[in-house]
Amino acid sequence: GESVGLHLPTLSVQEGDNSIINCAYSNSASDYFIWYKQESGKGPQFIIDIRSNMDKRQGQRVTVLLNKTVKHLSLQIAATQPGDSAVYFCAERVGAAGNKLTFGGGTRVLVKP
Amino acid sequence: DGGITQSPKYLFRKEGQNVTLSCEQNLNHDAMYWYRQDPGQGLRLIYYSQIVNDFQKGDIAEGYSVSREKKESFPLTVTSAQKNPTAFYLCASSSWDRGNYGYTFGSGTRLTVV
C-alpha cells in the first residue's frame, strides 16, 4: 500500500553546515512530492515540490532530489540557519487517487550555534 | 490576504462532550482536509472533501464528523465516541488547477480533554 517514511527522526546540524533529510516512499505510482516545514505549534508550510518527471529541483537554499529507481526523496538545505530548526515532512501524491497527499512521519532538525 | 483560518487556537473538552473545530478558507480552493497530529508524530487524515456537499472518510474517521455546506467552510466535530481526542488538529485546502497540488495549512487547533 501507500507509505512514506523517513530514515532519521532527529538531525542535529551545526549552523552554517548543509542539512540532508531523507525520505523513502513505496508507491511507484506517486507522481508528485512535496516537502513541508513545521515549526512548533504551527501548521506546516510549503518548502518545495517536485514532479515525478524530474530528478532535481532547486529553490532558495533548498534542493529536492528524486530517485525513482530506489524510491527515495531528499531535501538539502544549504548553510543551515537557526531559523531552519523545525520538523520536516515529505509527502507523496498518487494521481489516480485524487489530490490526496500521504505524509511521512517527519524529521526534526536541530541547528546548533 | 488569502488564507485558511482555524479557530479556536486552543480548545478544552470535557468527557462526553461534542466539540466543533472551525476551518474557513478564502483561497477559492475546491478541496479541504482535516488531519490529526499527535506529539512527535506525523499527520493522519481524518476526513476530506473535494467538492461542496461531498466528503470522504480518511484513515481515522471514527469518532469524527464533518460537513461541507459551503466551499469556504469545512467544520470538524469531535464526538464523544472519539476515545482519545487530545491532539493537534490541522485543516488544509488545495486546488489542483494548473498542476499545483500542494496543500495550504491552517495554524491548527490544540484540543485537550479535561
Chai-1 contact restraints between the chains, C-beta under 6 A:
chainA,res_idxA,chainB,res_idxB,connection_type,confidence,min_distance_angstrom,max_distance_angstrom,comment,restraint_id
A,Y32,B,Y101,contact,1.0,0.0,6.0,A-B,restraint_1
A,I34,B,G102,contact,1.0,0.0,6.0,A-B,restraint_2
A,K42,B,S107,contact,1.0,0.0,6.0,A-B,restraint_3
A,G43,B,L90,contact,1.0,0.0,6.0,A-B,restraint_4
A,G43,B,F105,contact,1.0,0.0,6.0,A-B,restraint_5
A,G43,B,G106,contact,1.0,0.0,6.0,A-B,restraint_6
A,G43,B,S107,contact,1.0,0.0,6.0,A-B,restraint_7
A,G43,B,G108,contact,1.0,0.0,6.0,A-B,restraint_8
A,P44,B,F105,contact,1.0,0.0,6.0,A-B,restraint_9
A,F46,B,G102,contact,1.0,0.0,6.0,A-B,restraint_10
A,D49,B,G102,contact,1.0,0.0,6.0,A-B,restraint_11
A,R93,B,Y101,contact,1.0,0.0,6.0,A-B,restraint_12
A,N99,B,A31,contact,1.0,0.0,6.0,A-B,restraint_13
A,N99,B,S94,contact,1.0,0.0,6.0,A-B,restraint_14
A,N99,B,W96,contact,1.0,0.0,6.0,A-B,restraint_15
A,N99,B,Y101,contact,1.0,0.0,6.0,A-B,restraint_16
A,F103,B,G42,contact,1.0,0.0,6.0,A-B,restraint_17
A,F103,B,L43,contact,1.0,0.0,6.0,A-B,restraint_18
A,G105,B,G42,contact,1.0,0.0,6.0,A-B,restraint_19
A,G106,B,G42,contact,1.0,0.0,6.0,A-B,restraint_20
